[in-house]
Amino acid sequence: MGDKASTHPGAAGRATTADRPASVRNVVLVGHSGSGKTTLVEALALAAGAVNRAGRVEDGATVSDYDDIEHRQQRSIQLSLVPLEWDGFKINILDTPGYADFVGELRAGLRAADAALFVVSAAQEPSAVAGATRMVWEECAAVGMPRAIVVTHLETARTGYEELTRVCGEVFGGGDVTHTSAVLPLYLPQYGPAGADGHAPVTGLVGLLSQRIFDYSSGERKEVTPDAEQSALIEEARNRLIEGIIAESEDETLMDRYLGGEELDVKTLIEDLETAVARGTFHPVLAAAPATDGARQGLGTVELLELITGGFPTPLEHEPPVVTTPQGAARPPVSCDPTGPLVAEVVKTTSDPYVGRISLVRVFSGTLRPDETIHVSGHGLADRGHEDHDVDERVGALSVPFGKQQRPVGQVFAGDLACVAKLSRAETGDTLSAKDDPLLMEPWTMPDPLLPLAIQAHSKADEDKLSQGLARLVAEDPTMRLEQNQATHQVVLWCLGEAHADVALERLRNRYGVQVDVVPHKVSLRETFGEPAPGRGRHVKQSGGHGQYAICEIEVEPLPAGSGIEFVDKVVGGAVPRQFIPSVEKGVRAQAARGVAAGYPLVDIRVTLRDGKAHSVDSSDAAFQTAGALALREAAAEAPIHLLEPVSEVRVLVPDGYVGPVMSDLSGRRGRVVGTEQFSGGRTLVRAEVPEIEIGRYAIDLRSLSHGTGHFSRVYARHEPMPAHVAEKVREGNGKD
């Protein structure tokens, strides 16, 4: 694997044995935006013979960034699968976006993969490593997913390879410099002569285990024996690596031999390295770079492919997620067996204007075949606009994606990934299983969208297409939540950030032909009485013929929060006939729903009907409804009306260094900090209560404030009176802000 003295030229044209799970490797690329993941995929594809020429992100010519939006923005916005063949293995490379707005695509990639490559750019400041990338690293660690680190952009490095390796050891090795043995370099870069600018280019890699130099200066990988001076320079790094491998592989016999001064052979060390990597306890650091013009192999690409095939686990070693029946009953665990029961999961959904819906699936058990009828089960996302569903569907054509291309395949075995056409009901996160044995997989964790985007159809024609377009949009992206807010009468798309929202709008416009307008997002304000007040409603119209006559006198008093509206009848002597008392209540409640000051629902009051008058002929249900509404309005004119605003419980998790700025910012949003809690890894949880009207854009503001390292959640707590100066601004805005 990674440090073998190999002369392997590539594997273009080799037959893939993807019918055997042991020959498949599913690897997800993880890294900060701009770290070079997509360029690395191109370099690996070129080295494996999958492409004849590596494309560039700037030219919109890469395999994995094929969407028009990706071409315009010059960054990845969605998960993409790039299958490669190498040395008789099939490697499914899952390229994920690095921008925080598209973390849902990253989570889907983690679900589909058995191992992760963390891509770290030497051209970025070391602090970039410690941001969102660390959170994903901890997610992988929690499930024991094997990980390796690839350093890119050495040709434009701001940070030296050795320094960046040390930072990775501190950040990914637990944050303590005394516990960084699990993150160590497998290779050291070899530098050529410095140019006129003083910069020395990286021309090759020095294998610390094999003690061989792999020279890429000619454009092809060549092995060179290091001289005595070069061997002496790597001795210290080699000893640290050997000690780390032995410790993490828990090979006590080998440790005794090493401590006894015995010279260990390279083959034994590589076997222990493979064991430690596959167990997820040792994380080698490698370097990689795209191939120079005309070259077939980029720096470190062969070493990386050997690490993937030799050190990363097979699907057989990856424990599948828990399965139940759609009703929730327990079922025995499934295994990665092509002859077992069918269990697959939709990890991505796209819509093609010619083919229709295309589902990218990971098969965890059994074999998926075209034209079979399968069961599609989706549960647990109803709060995001995805109704629970259990339907039978027929499998359409099966294919393996490669950029925009879809390459047909006859069947898909356990451990592999492929696309299924025309599953009209399947959505991202759904489980595919046998028709006669329906199963449901435990869902993966979806990030909560916290940025509201209120939209409305641009025209009548768009209004007719809007609901269908939105339904397709949320079916593709479970990190997007669709809300039909009954209180504000708005259609709201909840997104993860501005870039996420922009992509949603562009897809509505270009993919589904729906033009929408973005409008200010409203929060559900309410009104209540500040003090008791009487009200008299008089509705009398008598101009010949059948008239209208109703008079009622009420008293309104405020109640504690959450009480709603109470209606009390204290009429004596039949002043208001019994049959019309419900009419008064109906009129009061209808007026309360419309509001009495700024147009927001009136809540938390007791309305007592004390007196009134009726006419034997002209009184009616409608007349007393009108009188009840008039009485409530008159009472409101006599009392101070308070606006109530929703308050959320907000929990913000940030590195310790940002606690002060975060607490200050929350206070500036009229928030009340109610406590803090220390978390592992040098992080603090800040708990606060903040008015919802103040945190509409907090998803964006927190990212800026914490340099992408902060996360927050929000839960509705209650409605509270709005300060007078804020309420005045709302009223000045016609009560609709």
N, C-alpha and C positions, 0 to 999 in steps of 0.2 A: 504494500500500500504506500502511504505517503512518503517514506524515505527509502524505498527500495532502489537499488542500483539497477534501473530498468532501461531497456532500449526500446520499449514499446512505441511504435510510430503513430499510433492512433487506431481507431477501430471502424473507420468508414467501410461500409459494405458488409460488415459482419452480421450474421443472423442473430436476431434477438430471441432469447428464450423466455419471453414474458409469460408463458404458460406455467412457469415454475416460480412461485413467489420468492424463492431463494435467489433468483437472478434479477430481482427488481430492487431499485433503491429510490425512495421518495424523499427528496431533499428540498426544504424551503429556504430561500434566501431572505435574510432579515437585516435591516440596517437603516440608518438615518437617510433622509432624502438627500440625494447628491453623493452618496457614498460609493456609487459605482456598481450597483447590483446588476442593472441591465447590461452594462458594458461587459461585466464579468460573464454573464450568460452568453453573450456573443463570442467572447474569447473561448469559452468551453465548447460551444457549438462548433467553432472553427477547428479547434484541436481534435474534436471527436469526428470530424468529417461530415457533420450535419449540414454545414453551409460551406460554400466555396470562398466567401468573402464576408468578413465581419462588417456589420452595419454600424452606423453611429447614431446616437440619440439625437444629435443636432440635425441630422439629415432626415430623421423620421424613417430610418431604414432598418431598425432592429426587429428581430423576430418577436420579442415579447411585447413591445410597445407598438401595437398595430392599430389602435383606435384613433380616429381622427382627432379627438380631444387630446389624446396623448401627444400626437404630432404637434398640435398647436401649442400646448403647454410645455412640451419637452420634458415630461416627467411621467412616471407610471401612475395610473389612477385605479388600476384593477389587477386582480390576480390573473396570472397567465401561466400556462403549462408549456414547457419546452422539453420534449422527450429526446434523449440522446442515446447512442449505443457506444459502449466502450468495453473492449475485452470480453465480449460475450454477455455483458450485463446491459439491462435497460435502466437508464437513469432518468427519472422524471424530475426535472428542475422546475420548481414553483417560484416564479419571480413575483415579489410582492411590492406594493408601493411603500415608500419610506415616509411619506407625509402623514402626519397624525390624523388628518381628516378621513383617511382611508384605512384605518386600523381594522375595520371589519373585514377587508380583503386579506389582511395579514392573519387575522384569527382563523379565517377559512383555510389559508395555506398551512397554518400550524396543525389544523385538524387533519388535513389530507396527507401530511408528511410524517416520516418516521425519524427524521433528523433535521438539524438546522445548521446553516452556515451563516454566521454573523459577519457582515461585511463592514469593515471600519476603514475610513479614509484617512490617510496620513496627511492629506491636504486640509483637513479640518482641525479645529482646535480640539485638544483632548477632552474638553468639557462636553463636547457633543456626544462622546461615548457614554457619559454618565446620565444622559437624559432618558428619553422614552425607550431607548434600546435596552437599558438596564431592566425596565419593567418587563419587557418581553423575555429577557434572559431568565428572570425569576419565574415567569410562567412556565417556561420550558423546564427549569430545574424542579418545579413542583411535581411534574409528571415524569421526571427522569429522562427527558428527551436528550439524546446525544447531541453535542454541539461542538463546532470548531469555529475558529476565527480566521478571517481572511483580511489581510491588510492590502488596500489598494492605493493608487495614486502616489506611489513612491517616487515617480518621476517629477512630481510637483509638491513634494513633502514639505509641510511646515513643521511636522513633528517627526523626529527620527524613529526608525523601526524599533530600536531597542527601547526608547522612551515610551512609544505607543504600546509595546508589548507589556511594559511595566504597568502602565495605566490600566490596560485590560485586565491584568492580573489583580490589581487592587479593586477594580469595579466589579468584575465578573467572578473573582475568586472569593468574594464575601465582603469586600470593602476593608479588609484588614491586611496590611502588608506582611503580617506574619503567617498568613494563611493563603498564599497565592501559588502553592505548588501545583494546583490543578490546571493552571493556565500558563503554558510555557511554549516557547517557539520550537517548532520542529525543524525549521530552516533559518539560516541567517542570510541576508542579502549580500551579494558580492558586487562591489562597486568598481567601475572602470575608471580610467583617467579623467580628472576634472577638466571641464571645458573652460572657455574664456570667461564665462560668467562665474566660475568657481564651483559650479554644480557637478558632482560626480554621478553619472548615470548608473543605474542598477543593471548589471549585465548577466547575472546568474544567481543561483542559490547554492548555499553550502549545506549539505545534509548532515545534521548533527549526529545521527545514528550511524549512517553508512560512512561518514567522513569522506564523502565524495562531493565534488563541485559539479553542478549541473549548469552548464554555460549556454545562455540563450542569445549571445551577442551576434551570432550568424543568422538568427531567425529560426534555427532548428535546435532542439535540445541535444547537447553533447555532454558526455561525462568526462571529467578531468580529475586526475589525482592531485590533491593539494600538496604543496611543498611543506617542508618542516615548519617554516614560519607560520603558514596559514593553519596548520594543524595545531600549533601551540595556541593560536588566538581563539580557537573554538573549544579548547579543552574545558574551561570553566563552565561554559554554557552547556556543553555535552554532559558533564557530570550532573548539573542541576536537572537536566531533562531525564536522565536515566533514573535518578532518585525519585523524581516526580512520577514517572511511569510505574516504577516498582511499587511505590506507596499507594497509588490509586488503583492498581490492578490487584492489590492485596496478595501479591505472590511472596509469601514469607520465605520460601526456599530460595528464591532468586535474591531477595534482600540479604539473606545470610551469605550467599556466595559473593555478592557485591561488596558487602562490608568486610568480608574476608580477603579482599584484594584480588579476587579472581576476575580475569578478563572475560566479559560476557559477549557471546557471539551476537551478531546483528539480528539473525533470524529469531532468536529467543526474545530479544528486546522488542522486535516488531510484533510478535505474537502477543506479548503483554500489552503493548500499545493498543493493538486492536481490541483487546479485552477491555481495557480501561475506557477507551473512547465509546465502545458499544454500550458499556454500562452507564455512560453519562456522568462519569466521575473525573475524567481527564479531558482537557480541551486544548488540542494543539493549535498553535498559531502558525499560519502560513502567509506567504505573500503572493500576489498575482498581478499581472498587468496585461493589457491587450497586446496582440501581436503587432509588430512593426509592419510597414508596408511590404507586401509580397511574402511575408512569413506565414507559416502554417500554425505555429505554436507560440502562444504568448507566455511570458514569464510565469512559471508556477502552475500552468494549466494542467500539465501532465501529472504533477505531484498532487494536485487537488483531485483530479479524476481518480487517481490511485487511492487516495484517502477515502473518497466516497465509496468506491467499490470494495475496498479491503477493510476499512475501519468502521463504516457506518452500518447499522443493523439492517437486516432484511425485514420485510413485513411480517415474517414468521415470529420475529422477536418483539414485535409491537403489540401490546395487549389492546384489543379493540375496545371501543366504548361499551358501556353497559347497555343491554337491550332488555326491553319489556314488551308486553303486548300493548296495543294501542289503548287498552283500558287501564294499563298500569300494573298488571300482574307480572310478577318476577318470572324470568326465563333463564335457563342455563347460559353461561357465557358462550359466545361464539369464538371460533378460532379461524385463522387465515388458511382455510382449506378450500381449494377449488371445487371439491365434491360436497362441501357442506351446504347448509341452507343459505339461500341468498340473503345477504344483508349488505346494502350499499347506501351511501349518503350523498345527497346533492350538496356540493361545496360551492357551486357558483351557477348562476342562471343568467343567460343573455338572450336577447331577442334579435333574430336575423330577419331582415325584410323579405328574404326569399325562402328561407327554411322554416322560419317561425322560432319557437322557443327552443333553446339548446341548453341542456343541463350537463355540467361537468360533475362527474360522480367519482367517488373513491369506493371501490369494491372491497369490503372487509372480509366477506365470506361468500363462498359459492361462486357461480359463474353467471355473468349477464349475457344474454343472447338476444339478437333482434327478433322481432315478431312475437315474442312471448308476452303474455299478459301478467303483469306484476301488480303488487299493491303499493300505493303511494300514501304515506302517512305523515301528517304534519301537525304537531301539537306544541303549545306553550308560547306562541307568539301572538295571541289574539290581541294583546294590549298594543301591538304595533301595527295593527291592520291586517294581520294574517289569521284568518279564521281557521280553527281546527278543522282538519279534513281527513277523510279516509276514503279513497277511491281506487278503483282498479283501472289501470291504463295499459295500453299496448306499447311495447318498446319499439321505437322507430329505428332508423339506421344508427349504427355505432361507428364512431370515428375517433381518431387521435388528433388533437389540434397541433398545428405547428405554425404559429403566427395566424394569419388569416386563413391558411389552408386547413382543410379537414381531410385527413387521410383515413379511408374506410378500413375497418377491421371486422373480422367475423364474429368474435366474442371477446369478452373481457373477464379475466380470471382474478381470483382473490389476490389482493395486494397491489393491483394496478389501477390506473386512472384512465378514463375515456369520456367522450361526450355522447349523450343520448339525445336524439332529435325527437321533437314533437310530443314531449310529455306535457300536455296542455295544463295540467293541474299542479305539477311539481314545482316547488319553490325552494330557494336556498335553505338548507337545514333539514329538508324532508328525508325520510327513510324509505328506501325501496326494498321490498322483500317479496317472498313468494306469495302468490294469490291465496293459496290455501293455508298459509302459515304467516299471517301479518305480524310484523315486529316494528318496534319503535326504538330508535337509538337515543340515548341520553344526549341532549343538545349541548353544543359548546357555548361558552360564555360570550354573549354579544355586548359590545359597549352600548351604553345608554345615550341616545342622541339628545343633546341638551340645548341646541341652537334652534329657535323657532323661525320658520319662514312662512309667513302668511301670504297666500296667493289667491288670485281670482281670475277667471277666464277673461281673456282680452275681448272676445266678441261672443255673440250668440252661437256661432259655428264652433268656436273653441269650447264653449260650455257643454255642448253635446259630446265632445270627445274627451273632456277633462277627466271624468271619473274612470274611464277605461285606461287612459294614459297613466294616471296615478296608481291604479291597481297593478299595472305592469311594472311600474317603477319600484314599488315596495316589494313586489314578488321577487325582483332581481336582487334587492338590497335589504336584508333584514335589519341593518343598522339604521334604516330610515323608518320613521314612524309617522303614519298618517292619522291626523286628528280632525274630526268634524266637531268643532267646539260649539256645543248647543247654547252656551251662555253668551258667547260673543258673535255667534253666527259666522265664524270664519273657518276656512279650510287651511289647516296648518301642517306643513311638512317639517318634522323635527329632524335636524341634521346634526352631524358631528362638527361642522365648522363651515367657514365661508366657501372654501374650495369644494367641499362636499355639496353645498347648496348650489354653487355655480354649475357643477357637473349635472346635478339633477335638473336644473332649468334648461340646460343645453340639450339634455337627452329628451326632455319633454318636447322641446321645440323641433329638434332635428330628427329624432328617431320616431316619435309618435305624432308629430305634426300638430302640437298643441301650443298655442301662444298664450302665455299667462302674464299677468302683471303682479309684481310684488307690492304689497301694501303694508302699512305699519301694523305690527302685531299688537293685539289688544289683550289685556289681562282681565279676568272676570271680577270687576269691581262690583260692590253692592252698596246699598244705602240703608240707613237705619235712623230712628228718631233719637235725638240727643236728650229730650225731656218730654214729659207728658203734654198732650195738647188735645183740645176738643175740636170737633169738626161737624159741620152741618151741611148735609147735601140736599138741595132742593131742586127737583126736576118736575116742573109744572108747565104743561103746554095745553091750553084749552082755547081753541079758536074755531069752535063749531065742529059738530060731529064727535067721533070718538077721540078723546084727548089722552094725555099722559099726566099722571099725578103720583108723585112719590116724594116723601120727605123723611129723612132719617138723621138722627143725631148720635154721634159716636164719640168715644174717648179713646185716644191712642197713648200707650205707654211703652217705653223700651223694655226689652227683656235681655237676659244674659246671652252671650254669644252662643250660637248653635241652637237656639230655641225655635227658630222658624217663625211662623205666623200663627197666633192663637186668635180665635174668634169666639167671643163670649156674648151670649144673649141675656140681657137684663131688662128687657122690655116688660112693663107691667100694664095691665088693664087693656091689652089688645090694641095698643096704639099702632103697632105694626102687625097686621094679620099674620098668623103663624105660617101661612103658605108663602109669604114674601120674605121671611127672615133668611132662608137659604139664598134668596136672590140678592139680598144686601151683601151677604158673605161672598157670593160669587163675584159681585162687582168690586168689592174691596180687594179680593185676591187678584183679580184681573188687573186692577190699577197697580197693585204692589209689584206684579210681574213686570209692568212697564216702567216702574220707577216714578218718583215724585219730584226729583230735583235735577239730576243729570242724566236720567234715562237708564239707570241701572236698577236691578231688582231690589225691592225693599224687603228686609228680613228682620228677624228678632224683635217683633213687636206683638203686643196684645191689643186687639181692637174690641172694644166693648160697645155693643149696640144698646143705648139707654132709652131712646124715645123715637117717635116719628109720627107721621100722619099718612092716612090713606084715603082714597076716594072709592066709593062703592062701585062706580062704573069705570073710571079712567085709570085706576091703578092696575099695574101689570108686572109680570116678572121682569121684563126689559126695563120698565121705568125704575124699579127698585135697584136693579143692577147699576143703572146710570147714577142714581142717587148715592149708592154706596161708594162708587168711584169718586164722585164729587166731594163727598164728605171726607174721604181720605186726603184728597188734594188740599182741601181747606185746612185740615189739621196740620198738614205739612207746611203750609204757609205761616202757621203760627208757632212753629217749633224749629230749632236748629236741626238740620239734617246732616248727619255725618256720612262721609264716604268710607266704606270699608275696603281694604285692599288685602289680597291673599299674601300670606307670609309662608315662606318655605324653610324647612330645616335643611341647611346646607352643610355638607361635610367635605372639607378640602384636604387632600393629602399632598404634601409638598416636602422637598428636602428641608432640613432644619434651617438652612441659610435663607430661606424665603419666608419663614413664618412671620417675621416682623412686617415686611411689605404686604403680605396677604391679609394680616389682621388689620393693618391700617387701611387697606383698600376696602375691606368689608365694612369697616366703620364709616367710610366715606359713602357707602351705599345705604346708609341708615340701618346697617346690620348690628346685631348684638352678639358678640362672641360669648358663647356659653361654656366653653371648655376646650382643652387641648389634650391630646393623648399621644404618647411616644410610641413610634413604630420602629421595627427593625430597619437596618440599613440607613440609619441617619435621617429618618423621615418623621414628620409630625402630622397628626390629624387635627385639624382645626374645625370645631363645631360651632355653627352660628345660626341665627335666625335672621333672615333677610327678606324684605319685601320683594315679591316676584317682579314688580315693575322695574326694579333696580338691577336684575340679573339676566335680562333678556339676551345680552351679548357676553355674559360672563365666560362662556366657553372659549371665546376668542381672547378676551382680556386676560384670563388666567394663564393661557398659553404664552401670551406675550410677557406677562409679569414674571412667570417662573421659567422662561426660556424652554418651554415645552416639557418641563418635568412635573408639572402639577396636574392633578385629576380631582374632579369633584362630582358629587351627586346631590340631588335635591329631591325633597319630598314635601308635598303640601302639608302644612301644619294647621292653619286656621286663617280666618279673616280678622283683621284688626283695624281700628280707626286710623285713617290716614291723617297725617299732620295737616293743619289748616292751610299752610302756605303751599303744600303740594296739591291738596284738594282744589285750591283756587286755580292752579295751573290747569288741572284736569277740566274744570268747569269752563275755563277760558277757551279750551280746545274743544268746546261743544260736548264735553263728557265722553269723547271717543278716543282718547289717546290710549 
